[in-house]
Amino acid sequence: MIAEIINSIELSFWNLIITLLTKSSLLRTIVRSTYLASQDKGMMRKIAIVLLVFCVGFASGLLIYSVTLLVM
């Protein structure tokens, strides 16, 4: 019973994705460029560094905000 529901959901998902990829050139371009970037080890390293800097900056901002709430 549950396996049939999961299969039905998966088929619906792939039918939607295939339709979107068929009709949208923008989505195809995004998928293509993401795939090419994921194959390049140097690019993946740069993306990882950018994400790390983003997370550290976001955490720092939350920390500063929390400290200002406690001080005031």
CHARMM internal coordinates of N, CA and C (Angstrom, degrees):
IC EDIT
DIST 1 N 1 CA 1.4479
DIST 1 CA 1 C 1.5288
ANGL 1 N 1 CA 1 C 110.66
DIST 1 C 2 N 1.3365
ANGL 1 CA 1 C 2 N 116.80
DIHE 1 N 1 CA 1 C 2 N -53.88
DIST 2 N 2 CA 1.4569
ANGL 1 C 2 N 2 CA 120.44
DIHE 1 CA 1 C 2 N 2 CA -179.00
DIST 2 CA 2 C 1.5306
ANGL 2 N 2 CA 2 C 110.25
DIHE 1 C 2 N 2 CA 2 C -67.44
DIST 2 C 3 N 1.3298
ANGL 2 CA 2 C 3 N 116.54
DIHE 2 N 2 CA 2 C 3 N -37.56
DIST 3 N 3 CA 1.4639
ANGL 2 C 3 N 3 CA 120.19
DIHE 2 CA 2 C 3 N 3 CA 178.91
DIST 3 CA 3 C 1.5317
ANGL 3 N 3 CA 3 C 110.62
DIHE 2 C 3 N 3 CA 3 C -62.34
DIST 3 C 4 N 1.3099
ANGL 3 CA 3 C 4 N 117.59
DIHE 3 N 3 CA 3 C 4 N -38.00
DIST 4 N 4 CA 1.4626
ANGL 3 C 4 N 4 CA 121.09
DIHE 3 CA 3 C 4 N 4 CA 178.48
DIST 4 CA 4 C 1.5226
ANGL 4 N 4 CA 4 C 111.00
DIHE 3 C 4 N 4 CA 4 C -65.61
DIST 4 C 5 N 1.3322
ANGL 4 CA 4 C 5 N 117.12
DIHE 4 N 4 CA 4 C 5 N -39.95
DIST 5 N 5 CA 1.4670
ANGL 4 C 5 N 5 CA 121.37
DIHE 4 CA 4 C 5 N 5 CA 178.92
DIST 5 CA 5 C 1.5250
ANGL 5 N 5 CA 5 C 109.77
DIHE 4 C 5 N 5 CA 5 C -65.54
DIST 5 C 6 N 1.3299
ANGL 5 CA 5 C 6 N 116.38
DIHE 5 N 5 CA 5 C 6 N -43.76
DIST 6 N 6 CA 1.4670
ANGL 5 C 6 N 6 CA 120.28
DIHE 5 CA 5 C 6 N 6 CA 179.43
DIST 6 CA 6 C 1.5190
ANGL 6 N 6 CA 6 C 110.77
DIHE 5 C 6 N 6 CA 6 C -63.54
DIST 6 C 7 N 1.3260
ANGL 6 CA 6 C 7 N 117.23
DIHE 6 N 6 CA 6 C 7 N -42.26
DIST 7 N 7 CA 1.4663
ANGL 6 C 7 N 7 CA 120.42
DIHE 6 CA 6 C 7 N 7 CA 177.35
DIST 7 CA 7 C 1.5190
ANGL 7 N 7 CA 7 C 111.56
DIHE 6 C 7 N 7 CA 7 C -62.96
DIST 7 C 8 N 1.3212
ANGL 7 CA 7 C 8 N 116.75
DIHE 7 N 7 CA 7 C 8 N -39.56
DIST 8 N 8 CA 1.4588
ANGL 7 C 8 N 8 CA 121.14
DIHE 7 CA 7 C 8 N 8 CA 178.81
DIST 8 CA 8 C 1.5298
ANGL 8 N 8 CA 8 C 110.91
DIHE 7 C 8 N 8 CA 8 C -64.17
DIST 8 C 9 N 1.3261
ANGL 8 CA 8 C 9 N 116.48
DIHE 8 N 8 CA 8 C 9 N -42.98
DIST 9 N 9 CA 1.4686
ANGL 8 C 9 N 9 CA 120.70
DIHE 8 CA 8 C 9 N 9 CA 178.77
DIST 9 CA 9 C 1.5287
ANGL 9 N 9 CA 9 C 110.31
DIHE 8 C 9 N 9 CA 9 C -64.57
DIST 9 C 10 N 1.3353
ANGL 9 CA 9 C 10 N 116.24
DIHE 9 N 9 CA 9 C 10 N -42.37
DIST 10 N 10 CA 1.4653
ANGL 9 C 10 N 10 CA 120.01
DIHE 9 CA 9 C 10 N 10 CA -179.66
DIST 10 CA 10 C 1.5282
ANGL 10 N 10 CA 10 C 111.08
DIHE 9 C 10 N 10 CA 10 C -64.08
DIST 10 C 11 N 1.3129
ANGL 10 CA 10 C 11 N 117.60
DIHE 10 N 10 CA 10 C 11 N -43.16
DIST 11 N 11 CA 1.4626
ANGL 10 C 11 N 11 CA 120.48
DIHE 10 CA 10 C 11 N 11 CA 178.25
DIST 11 CA 11 C 1.5299
ANGL 11 N 11 CA 11 C 111.41
DIHE 10 C 11 N 11 CA 11 C -63.28
DIST 11 C 12 N 1.3142
ANGL 11 CA 11 C 12 N 116.78
DIHE 11 N 11 CA 11 C 12 N -41.04
DIST 12 N 12 CA 1.4678
ANGL 11 C 12 N 12 CA 120.35
DIHE 11 CA 11 C 12 N 12 CA 177.79
DIST 12 CA 12 C 1.5250
ANGL 12 N 12 CA 12 C 110.56
DIHE 11 C 12 N 12 CA 12 C -63.33
DIST 12 C 13 N 1.3393
ANGL 12 CA 12 C 13 N 116.43
DIHE 12 N 12 CA 12 C 13 N -42.28
DIST 13 N 13 CA 1.4672
ANGL 12 C 13 N 13 CA 121.11
DIHE 12 CA 12 C 13 N 13 CA 178.79
DIST 13 CA 13 C 1.5243
ANGL 13 N 13 CA 13 C 110.55
DIHE 12 C 13 N 13 CA 13 C -59.64
DIST 13 C 14 N 1.3366
ANGL 13 CA 13 C 14 N 117.30
DIHE 13 N 13 CA 13 C 14 N -50.30
DIST 14 N 14 CA 1.4657
ANGL 13 C 14 N 14 CA 119.72
DIHE 13 CA 13 C 14 N 14 CA -177.59
DIST 14 CA 14 C 1.5183
ANGL 14 N 14 CA 14 C 111.94
DIHE 13 C 14 N 14 CA 14 C -68.01
DIST 14 C 15 N 1.3235
ANGL 14 CA 14 C 15 N 118.07
DIHE 14 N 14 CA 14 C 15 N -33.91
DIST 15 N 15 CA 1.4661
ANGL 14 C 15 N 15 CA 120.14
DIHE 14 CA 14 C 15 N 15 CA 175.49
DIST 15 CA 15 C 1.5279
ANGL 15 N 15 CA 15 C 110.10
DIHE 14 C 15 N 15 CA 15 C -62.39
DIST 15 C 16 N 1.3234
ANGL 15 CA 15 C 16 N 117.00
DIHE 15 N 15 CA 15 C 16 N -40.90
DIST 16 N 16 CA 1.4635
ANGL 15 C 16 N 16 CA 121.31
DIHE 15 CA 15 C 16 N 16 CA 178.45
DIST 16 CA 16 C 1.5243
ANGL 16 N 16 CA 16 C 110.71
DIHE 15 C 16 N 16 CA 16 C -66.08
DIST 16 C 17 N 1.3294
ANGL 16 CA 16 C 17 N 117.44
DIHE 16 N 16 CA 16 C 17 N -46.78
DIST 17 N 17 CA 1.4617
ANGL 16 C 17 N 17 CA 121.21
DIHE 16 CA 16 C 17 N 17 CA -178.38
DIST 17 CA 17 C 1.5204
ANGL 17 N 17 CA 17 C 110.94
DIHE 16 C 17 N 17 CA 17 C -63.08
DIST 17 C 18 N 1.3169
ANGL 17 CA 17 C 18 N 117.56
DIHE 17 N 17 CA 17 C 18 N -43.98
DIST 18 N 18 CA 1.4714
ANGL 17 C 18 N 18 CA 120.54
DIHE 17 CA 17 C 18 N 18 CA 179.72
DIST 18 CA 18 C 1.5149
ANGL 18 N 18 CA 18 C 110.36
DIHE 17 C 18 N 18 CA 18 C -62.61
DIST 18 C 19 N 1.3169
ANGL 18 CA 18 C 19 N 117.47
DIHE 18 N 18 CA 18 C 19 N -41.29
DIST 19 N 19 CA 1.4667
ANGL 18 C 19 N 19 CA 120.80
DIHE 18 CA 18 C 19 N 19 CA 178.08
DIST 19 CA 19 C 1.5245
ANGL 19 N 19 CA 19 C 111.01
DIHE 18 C 19 N 19 CA 19 C -63.70
DIST 19 C 20 N 1.3413
ANGL 19 CA 19 C 20 N 116.69
DIHE 19 N 19 CA 19 C 20 N -44.83
DIST 20 N 20 CA 1.4628
ANGL 19 C 20 N 20 CA 120.09
DIHE 19 CA 19 C 20 N 20 CA 179.55
DIST 20 CA 20 C 1.5272
ANGL 20 N 20 CA 20 C 111.59
DIHE 19 C 20 N 20 CA 20 C -63.69
DIST 20 C 21 N 1.3233
ANGL 20 CA 20 C 21 N 117.05
DIHE 20 N 20 CA 20 C 21 N -42.78
DIST 21 N 21 CA 1.4657
ANGL 20 C 21 N 21 CA 119.93
DIHE 20 CA 20 C 21 N 21 CA 179.34
DIST 21 CA 21 C 1.5213
ANGL 21 N 21 CA 21 C 111.64
DIHE 20 C 21 N 21 CA 21 C -66.90
DIST 21 C 22 N 1.3175
ANGL 21 CA 21 C 22 N 116.88
DIHE 21 N 21 CA 21 C 22 N -31.68
DIST 22 N 22 CA 1.4582
ANGL 21 C 22 N 22 CA 120.44
DIHE 21 CA 21 C 22 N 22 CA 178.85
DIST 22 CA 22 C 1.5283
ANGL 22 N 22 CA 22 C 111.24
DIHE 21 C 22 N 22 CA 22 C -69.65
DIST 22 C 23 N 1.3254
ANGL 22 CA 22 C 23 N 116.93
DIHE 22 N 22 CA 22 C 23 N -39.97
DIST 23 N 23 CA 1.4621
ANGL 22 C 23 N 23 CA 120.85
DIHE 22 CA 22 C 23 N 23 CA -173.01
DIST 23 CA 23 C 1.5257
ANGL 23 N 23 CA 23 C 114.39
DIHE 22 C 23 N 23 CA 23 C -91.54
DIST 23 C 24 N 1.3324
ANGL 23 CA 23 C 24 N 119.06
DIHE 23 N 23 CA 23 C 24 N -24.73
DIST 24 N 24 CA 1.4568
ANGL 23 C 24 N 24 CA 120.94
DIHE 23 CA 23 C 24 N 24 CA -171.94
DIST 24 CA 24 C 1.5258
ANGL 24 N 24 CA 24 C 111.22
DIHE 23 C 24 N 24 CA 24 C -108.85
DIST 24 C 25 N 1.3242
ANGL 24 CA 24 C 25 N 115.81
DIHE 24 N 24 CA 24 C 25 N 111.80
DIST 25 N 25 CA 1.4629
ANGL 24 C 25 N 25 CA 119.35
DIHE 24 CA 24 C 25 N 25 CA 177.09
DIST 25 CA 25 C 1.5274
ANGL 25 N 25 CA 25 C 110.83
DIHE 24 C 25 N 25 CA 25 C -71.89
DIST 25 C 26 N 1.3395
ANGL 25 CA 25 C 26 N 117.51
DIHE 25 N 25 CA 25 C 26 N -30.27
DIST 26 N 26 CA 1.4568
ANGL 25 C 26 N 26 CA 120.54
DIHE 25 CA 25 C 26 N 26 CA 177.28
DIST 26 CA 26 C 1.5257
ANGL 26 N 26 CA 26 C 110.76
DIHE 25 C 26 N 26 CA 26 C -63.48
DIST 26 C 27 N 1.3214
ANGL 26 CA 26 C 27 N 117.17
DIHE 26 N 26 CA 26 C 27 N -45.13
DIST 27 N 27 CA 1.4587
ANGL 26 C 27 N 27 CA 121.25
DIHE 26 CA 26 C 27 N 27 CA 179.10
DIST 27 CA 27 C 1.5300
ANGL 27 N 27 CA 27 C 111.04
DIHE 26 C 27 N 27 CA 27 C -64.00
DIST 27 C 28 N 1.3339
ANGL 27 CA 27 C 28 N 117.21
DIHE 27 N 27 CA 27 C 28 N -39.96
DIST 28 N 28 CA 1.4694
ANGL 27 C 28 N 28 CA 120.22
DIHE 27 CA 27 C 28 N 28 CA 176.53
DIST 28 CA 28 C 1.5170
ANGL 28 N 28 CA 28 C 111.31
DIHE 27 C 28 N 28 CA 28 C -62.00
DIST 28 C 29 N 1.3393
ANGL 28 CA 28 C 29 N 116.86
DIHE 28 N 28 CA 28 C 29 N -40.33
DIST 29 N 29 CA 1.4580
ANGL 28 C 29 N 29 CA 121.14
DIHE 28 CA 28 C 29 N 29 CA 179.01
DIST 29 CA 29 C 1.5275
ANGL 29 N 29 CA 29 C 110.76
DIHE 28 C 29 N 29 CA 29 C -65.14
DIST 29 C 30 N 1.3187
ANGL 29 CA 29 C 30 N 117.40
DIHE 29 N 29 CA 29 C 30 N -42.26
DIST 30 N 30 CA 1.4644
ANGL 29 C 30 N 30 CA 121.31
DIHE 29 CA 29 C 30 N 30 CA 178.76
DIST 30 CA 30 C 1.5251
ANGL 30 N 30 CA 30 C 110.76
DIHE 29 C 30 N 30 CA 30 C -63.00
DIST 30 C 31 N 1.3203
ANGL 30 CA 30 C 31 N 117.40
DIHE 30 N 30 CA 30 C 31 N -45.86
DIST 31 N 31 CA 1.4655
ANGL 30 C 31 N 31 CA 121.43
DIHE 30 CA 30 C 31 N 31 CA -179.93
DIST 31 CA 31 C 1.5203
ANGL 31 N 31 CA 31 C 110.26
DIHE 30 C 31 N 31 CA 31 C -63.65
DIST 31 C 32 N 1.3233
ANGL 31 CA 31 C 32 N 117.39
DIHE 31 N 31 CA 31 C 32 N -43.17
DIST 32 N 32 CA 1.4644
ANGL 31 C 32 N 32 CA 121.51
DIHE 31 CA 31 C 32 N 32 CA -179.67
DIST 32 CA 32 C 1.5255
ANGL 32 N 32 CA 32 C 111.31
DIHE 31 C 32 N 32 CA 32 C -62.91
DIST 32 C 33 N 1.3278
ANGL 32 CA 32 C 33 N 117.42
DIHE 32 N 32 CA 32 C 33 N -47.21
DIST 33 N 33 CA 1.4584
ANGL 32 C 33 N 33 CA 119.89
DIHE 32 CA 32 C 33 N 33 CA -178.17
DIST 33 CA 33 C 1.5307
ANGL 33 N 33 CA 33 C 111.48
DIHE 32 C 33 N 33 CA 33 C -68.77
DIST 33 C 34 N 1.3305
ANGL 33 CA 33 C 34 N 117.28
DIHE 33 N 33 CA 33 C 34 N -34.66
DIST 34 N 34 CA 1.4637
ANGL 33 C 34 N 34 CA 120.45
DIHE 33 CA 33 C 34 N 34 CA 176.38
DIST 34 CA 34 C 1.5172
ANGL 34 N 34 CA 34 C 110.69
DIHE 33 C 34 N 34 CA 34 C -65.52
DIST 34 C 35 N 1.3125
ANGL 34 CA 34 C 35 N 116.70
DIHE 34 N 34 CA 34 C 35 N -41.32
DIST 35 N 35 CA 1.4635
ANGL 34 C 35 N 35 CA 120.43
DIHE 34 CA 34 C 35 N 35 CA 178.99
DIST 35 CA 35 C 1.5265
ANGL 35 N 35 CA 35 C 110.63
DIHE 34 C 35 N 35 CA 35 C -64.96
DIST 35 C 36 N 1.3216
ANGL 35 CA 35 C 36 N 117.00
DIHE 35 N 35 CA 35 C 36 N -44.54
DIST 36 N 36 CA 1.4628
ANGL 35 C 36 N 36 CA 119.73
DIHE 35 CA 35 C 36 N 36 CA 179.83
DIST 36 CA 36 C 1.5202
ANGL 36 N 36 CA 36 C 111.66
DIHE 35 C 36 N 36 CA 36 C -64.57
DIST 36 C 37 N 1.3189
ANGL 36 CA 36 C 37 N 117.49
DIHE 36 N 36 CA 36 C 37 N -38.48
DIST 37 N 37 CA 1.4659
ANGL 36 C 37 N 37 CA 120.77
DIHE 36 CA 36 C 37 N 37 CA 178.20
DIST 37 CA 37 C 1.5202
ANGL 37 N 37 CA 37 C 110.80
DIHE 36 C 37 N 37 CA 37 C -66.92
DIST 37 C 38 N 1.3205
ANGL 37 CA 37 C 38 N 117.20
DIHE 37 N 37 CA 37 C 38 N -35.19
DIST 38 N 38 CA 1.4655
ANGL 37 C 38 N 38 CA 119.46
DIHE 37 CA 37 C 38 N 38 CA -178.99
DIST 38 CA 38 C 1.5253
ANGL 38 N 38 CA 38 C 112.05
DIHE 37 C 38 N 38 CA 38 C -72.24
DIST 38 C 39 N 1.3136
ANGL 38 CA 38 C 39 N 118.09
DIHE 38 N 38 CA 38 C 39 N -19.80
DIST 39 N 39 CA 1.4605
ANGL 38 C 39 N 39 CA 121.47
DIHE 38 CA 38 C 39 N 39 CA 178.87
DIST 39 CA 39 C 1.5207
ANGL 39 N 39 CA 39 C 112.63
DIHE 38 C 39 N 39 CA 39 C -83.63
DIST 39 C 40 N 1.3423
ANGL 39 CA 39 C 40 N 117.48
DIHE 39 N 39 CA 39 C 40 N -18.60
DIST 40 N 40 CA 1.4594
ANGL 39 C 40 N 40 CA 122.46
DIHE 39 CA 39 C 40 N 40 CA -178.20
DIST 40 CA 40 C 1.5267
ANGL 40 N 40 CA 40 C 109.43
DIHE 39 C 40 N 40 CA 40 C -92.57
DIST 40 C 41 N 1.3383
ANGL 40 CA 40 C 41 N 117.29
DIHE 40 N 40 CA 40 C 41 N 114.69
DIST 41 N 41 CA 1.4708
ANGL 40 C 41 N 41 CA 121.41
DIHE 40 CA 40 C 41 N 41 CA -176.47
DIST 41 CA 41 C 1.5253
ANGL 41 N 41 CA 41 C 111.61
DIHE 40 C 41 N 41 CA 41 C -63.34
DIST 41 C 42 N 1.3287
ANGL 41 CA 41 C 42 N 117.77
DIHE 41 N 41 CA 41 C 42 N -39.64
DIST 42 N 42 CA 1.4633
ANGL 41 C 42 N 42 CA 120.43
DIHE 41 CA 41 C 42 N 42 CA 179.23
DIST 42 CA 42 C 1.5191
ANGL 42 N 42 CA 42 C 111.96
DIHE 41 C 42 N 42 CA 42 C -63.97
DIST 42 C 43 N 1.3174
ANGL 42 CA 42 C 43 N 116.21
DIHE 42 N 42 CA 42 C 43 N -40.30
DIST 43 N 43 CA 1.4639
ANGL 42 C 43 N 43 CA 120.85
DIHE 42 CA 42 C 43 N 43 CA 179.08
DIST 43 CA 43 C 1.5256
ANGL 43 N 43 CA 43 C 110.15
DIHE 42 C 43 N 43 CA 43 C -66.87
DIST 43 C 44 N 1.3238
ANGL 43 CA 43 C 44 N 117.78
DIHE 43 N 43 CA 43 C 44 N -39.79
DIST 44 N 44 CA 1.4568
ANGL 43 C 44 N 44 CA 120.55
DIHE 43 CA 43 C 44 N 44 CA 178.65
DIST 44 CA 44 C 1.5264
ANGL 44 N 44 CA 44 C 110.66
DIHE 43 C 44 N 44 CA 44 C -63.65
DIST 44 C 45 N 1.3234
ANGL 44 CA 44 C 45 N 117.03
DIHE 44 N 44 CA 44 C 45 N -36.67
DIST 45 N 45 CA 1.4681
ANGL 44 C 45 N 45 CA 120.25
DIHE 44 CA 44 C 45 N 45 CA 178.07
DIST 45 CA 45 C 1.5323
ANGL 45 N 45 CA 45 C 110.32
DIHE 44 C 45 N 45 CA 45 C -65.40
DIST 45 C 46 N 1.3321
ANGL 45 CA 45 C 46 N 115.96
DIHE 45 N 45 CA 45 C 46 N -42.79
DIST 46 N 46 CA 1.4632
ANGL 45 C 46 N 46 CA 119.84
DIHE 45 CA 45 C 46 N 46 CA 178.68
DIST 46 CA 46 C 1.5263
ANGL 46 N 46 CA 46 C 111.21
DIHE 45 C 46 N 46 CA 46 C -64.42
DIST 46 C 47 N 1.3222
ANGL 46 CA 46 C 47 N 116.84
DIHE 46 N 46 CA 46 C 47 N -41.27
DIST 47 N 47 CA 1.4637
ANGL 46 C 47 N 47 CA 120.87
DIHE 46 CA 46 C 47 N 47 CA 178.66
DIST 47 CA 47 C 1.5322
ANGL 47 N 47 CA 47 C 110.22
DIHE 46 C 47 N 47 CA 47 C -63.76
DIST 47 C 48 N 1.3323
ANGL 47 CA 47 C 48 N 116.91
DIHE 47 N 47 CA 47 C 48 N -40.67
DIST 48 N 48 CA 1.4601
ANGL 47 C 48 N 48 CA 120.78
DIHE 47 CA 47 C 48 N 48 CA 179.12
DIST 48 CA 48 C 1.5263
ANGL 48 N 48 CA 48 C 110.40
DIHE 47 C 48 N 48 CA 48 C -63.80
DIST 48 C 49 N 1.3281
ANGL 48 CA 48 C 49 N 117.67
DIHE 48 N 48 CA 48 C 49 N -40.35
DIST 49 N 49 CA 1.4611
ANGL 48 C 49 N 49 CA 120.91
DIHE 48 CA 48 C 49 N 49 CA 179.02
DIST 49 CA 49 C 1.5273
ANGL 49 N 49 CA 49 C 110.35
DIHE 48 C 49 N 49 CA 49 C -65.32
DIST 49 C 50 N 1.3260
ANGL 49 CA 49 C 50 N 116.64
DIHE 49 N 49 CA 49 C 50 N -43.07
DIST 50 N 50 CA 1.4687
ANGL 49 C 50 N 50 CA 120.48
DIHE 49 CA 49 C 50 N 50 CA 179.08
DIST 50 CA 50 C 1.5284
ANGL 50 N 50 CA 50 C 110.41
DIHE 49 C 50 N 50 CA 50 C -62.56
DIST 50 C 51 N 1.3248
ANGL 50 CA 50 C 51 N 117.24
DIHE 50 N 50 CA 50 C 51 N -43.20
DIST 51 N 51 CA 1.4637
ANGL 50 C 51 N 51 CA 120.12
DIHE 50 CA 50 C 51 N 51 CA 178.69
DIST 51 CA 51 C 1.5255
ANGL 51 N 51 CA 51 C 111.62
DIHE 50 C 51 N 51 CA 51 C -65.17
DIST 51 C 52 N 1.3241
ANGL 51 CA 51 C 52 N 117.11
DIHE 51 N 51 CA 51 C 52 N -37.55
DIST 52 N 52 CA 1.4595
ANGL 51 C 52 N 52 CA 120.79
DIHE 51 CA 51 C 52 N 52 CA 177.40
DIST 52 CA 52 C 1.5260
ANGL 52 N 52 CA 52 C 110.93
DIHE 51 C 52 N 52 CA 52 C -63.87
DIST 52 C 53 N 1.3280
ANGL 52 CA 52 C 53 N 116.58
DIHE 52 N 52 CA 52 C 53 N -44.92
DIST 53 N 53 CA 1.4703
ANGL 52 C 53 N 53 CA 120.45
DIHE 52 CA 52 C 53 N 53 CA 178.36
DIST 53 CA 53 C 1.5227
ANGL 53 N 53 CA 53 C 110.35
DIHE 52 C 53 N 53 CA 53 C -63.56
DIST 53 C 54 N 1.3234
ANGL 53 CA 53 C 54 N 116.52
DIHE 53 N 53 CA 53 C 54 N -40.36
DIST 54 N 54 CA 1.4646
ANGL 53 C 54 N 54 CA 120.40
DIHE 53 CA 53 C 54 N 54 CA 177.61
DIST 54 CA 54 C 1.5270
ANGL 54 N 54 CA 54 C 110.82
DIHE 53 C 54 N 54 CA 54 C -60.03
DIST 54 C 55 N 1.3240
ANGL 54 CA 54 C 55 N 116.80
DIHE 54 N 54 CA 54 C 55 N -48.20
DIST 55 N 55 CA 1.4754
ANGL 54 C 55 N 55 CA 120.52
DIHE 54 CA 54 C 55 N 55 CA -178.32
DIST 55 CA 55 C 1.5237
ANGL 55 N 55 CA 55 C 111.71
DIHE 54 C 55 N 55 CA 55 C -63.84
DIST 55 C 56 N 1.3401
ANGL 55 CA 55 C 56 N 116.70
DIHE 55 N 55 CA 55 C 56 N -40.72
DIST 56 N 56 CA 1.4640
ANGL 55 C 56 N 56 CA 119.82
DIHE 55 CA 55 C 56 N 56 CA 178.43
DIST 56 CA 56 C 1.5289
ANGL 56 N 56 CA 56 C 110.19
DIHE 55 C 56 N 56 CA 56 C -65.28
DIST 56 C 57 N 1.3069
ANGL 56 CA 56 C 57 N 117.61
DIHE 56 N 56 CA 56 C 57 N -42.06
DIST 57 N 57 CA 1.4585
ANGL 56 C 57 N 57 CA 120.79
DIHE 56 CA 56 C 57 N 57 CA 178.15
DIST 57 CA 57 C 1.5141
ANGL 57 N 57 CA 57 C 112.35
DIHE 56 C 57 N 57 CA 57 C -64.18
DIST 57 C 58 N 1.3187
ANGL 57 CA 57 C 58 N 116.31
DIHE 57 N 57 CA 57 C 58 N -41.91
DIST 58 N 58 CA 1.4596
ANGL 57 C 58 N 58 CA 120.50
DIHE 57 CA 57 C 58 N 58 CA 179.06
DIST 58 CA 58 C 1.5213
ANGL 58 N 58 CA 58 C 110.67
DIHE 57 C 58 N 58 CA 58 C -64.48
DIST 58 C 59 N 1.3360
ANGL 58 CA 58 C 59 N 116.40
DIHE 58 N 58 CA 58 C 59 N -44.65
DIST 59 N 59 CA 1.4658
ANGL 58 C 59 N 59 CA 120.46
DIHE 58 CA 58 C 59 N 59 CA 178.88
DIST 59 CA 59 C 1.5294
ANGL 59 N 59 CA 59 C 110.72
DIHE 58 C 59 N 59 CA 59 C -63.58
DIST 59 C 60 N 1.3293
ANGL 59 CA 59 C 60 N 116.72
DIHE 59 N 59 CA 59 C 60 N -39.84
DIST 60 N 60 CA 1.4631
ANGL 59 C 60 N 60 CA 120.15
DIHE 59 CA 59 C 60 N 60 CA 178.33
DIST 60 CA 60 C 1.5240
ANGL 60 N 60 CA 60 C 110.88
DIHE 59 C 60 N 60 CA 60 C -63.22
DIST 60 C 61 N 1.3110
ANGL 60 CA 60 C 61 N 116.92
DIHE 60 N 60 CA 60 C 61 N -41.74
DIST 61 N 61 CA 1.4593
ANGL 60 C 61 N 61 CA 120.74
DIHE 60 CA 60 C 61 N 61 CA 177.67
DIST 61 CA 61 C 1.5110
ANGL 61 N 61 CA 61 C 112.22
DIHE 60 C 61 N 61 CA 61 C -62.31
DIST 61 C 62 N 1.3337
ANGL 61 CA 61 C 62 N 116.71
DIHE 61 N 61 CA 61 C 62 N -42.47
DIST 62 N 62 CA 1.4621
ANGL 61 C 62 N 62 CA 119.74
DIHE 61 CA 61 C 62 N 62 CA 177.00
DIST 62 CA 62 C 1.5211
ANGL 62 N 62 CA 62 C 111.17
DIHE 61 C 62 N 62 CA 62 C -64.59
DIST 62 C 63 N 1.3129
ANGL 62 CA 62 C 63 N 116.98
DIHE 62 N 62 CA 62 C 63 N -39.67
DIST 63 N 63 CA 1.4579
ANGL 62 C 63 N 63 CA 120.92
DIHE 62 CA 62 C 63 N 63 CA 179.05
DIST 63 CA 63 C 1.5265
ANGL 63 N 63 CA 63 C 110.97
DIHE 62 C 63 N 63 CA 63 C -64.22
DIST 63 C 64 N 1.3176
ANGL 63 CA 63 C 64 N 117.31
DIHE 63 N 63 CA 63 C 64 N -45.54
DIST 64 N 64 CA 1.4664
ANGL 63 C 64 N 64 CA 121.13
DIHE 63 CA 63 C 64 N 64 CA 179.03
DIST 64 CA 64 C 1.5245
ANGL 64 N 64 CA 64 C 110.29
DIHE 63 C 64 N 64 CA 64 C -61.89
DIST 64 C 65 N 1.3195
ANGL 64 CA 64 C 65 N 116.81
DIHE 64 N 64 CA 64 C 65 N -43.41
DIST 65 N 65 CA 1.4563
ANGL 64 C 65 N 65 CA 120.57
DIHE 64 CA 64 C 65 N 65 CA 178.50
DIST 65 CA 65 C 1.5308
ANGL 65 N 65 CA 65 C 111.04
DIHE 64 C 65 N 65 CA 65 C -61.39
DIST 65 C 66 N 1.3339
ANGL 65 CA 65 C 66 N 116.72
DIHE 65 N 65 CA 65 C 66 N -44.19
DIST 66 N 66 CA 1.4604
ANGL 65 C 66 N 66 CA 120.85
DIHE 65 CA 65 C 66 N 66 CA 179.93
DIST 66 CA 66 C 1.5293
ANGL 66 N 66 CA 66 C 111.70
DIHE 65 C 66 N 66 CA 66 C -63.73
DIST 66 C 67 N 1.3166
ANGL 66 CA 66 C 67 N 116.03
DIHE 66 N 66 CA 66 C 67 N -41.43
DIST 67 N 67 CA 1.4603
ANGL 66 C 67 N 67 CA 119.99
DIHE 66 CA 66 C 67 N 67 CA 179.94
DIST 67 CA 67 C 1.5348
ANGL 67 N 67 CA 67 C 110.65
DIHE 66 C 67 N 67 CA 67 C -65.78
DIST 67 C 68 N 1.3219
ANGL 67 CA 67 C 68 N 116.67
DIHE 67 N 67 CA 67 C 68 N -40.12
DIST 68 N 68 CA 1.4736
ANGL 67 C 68 N 68 CA 118.69
DIHE 67 CA 67 C 68 N 68 CA 178.81
DIST 68 CA 68 C 1.5240
ANGL 68 N 68 CA 68 C 110.88
DIHE 67 C 68 N 68 CA 68 C -66.56
DIST 68 C 69 N 1.3123
ANGL 68 CA 68 C 69 N 118.29
DIHE 68 N 68 CA 68 C 69 N -32.62
DIST 69 N 69 CA 1.4651
ANGL 68 C 69 N 69 CA 120.28
DIHE 68 CA 68 C 69 N 69 CA 176.64
DIST 69 CA 69 C 1.5262
ANGL 69 N 69 CA 69 C 110.96
DIHE 68 C 69 N 69 CA 69 C -68.41
DIST 69 C 70 N 1.3342
ANGL 69 CA 69 C 70 N 116.65
DIHE 69 N 69 CA 69 C 70 N -37.41
DIST 70 N 70 CA 1.4557
ANGL 69 C 70 N 70 CA 120.34
DIHE 69 CA 69 C 70 N 70 CA -179.96
DIST 70 CA 70 C 1.5290
ANGL 70 N 70 CA 70 C 111.67
DIHE 69 C 70 N 70 CA 70 C -72.19
DIST 70 C 71 N 1.3177
ANGL 70 CA 70 C 71 N 116.52
DIHE 70 N 70 CA 70 C 71 N -35.64
DIST 71 N 71 CA 1.4710
ANGL 70 C 71 N 71 CA 120.36
DIHE 70 CA 70 C 71 N 71 CA -177.32
DIST 71 CA 71 C 1.5188
ANGL 71 N 71 CA 71 C 110.57
DIHE 70 C 71 N 71 CA 71 C -73.67
DIST 71 C 72 N 1.2928
ANGL 71 CA 71 C 72 N 117.47
DIHE 71 N 71 CA 71 C 72 N -37.59
DIST 72 N 72 CA 1.4658
ANGL 71 C 72 N 72 CA 120.45
DIHE 71 CA 71 C 72 N 72 CA -176.56
DIST 72 CA 72 C 1.4540
ANGL 72 N 72 CA 72 C 110.05
DIHE 71 C 72 N 72 CA 72 C -80.52
END
COOR INIT
IC SEED 1 N 1 CA 1 C
IC BUILD
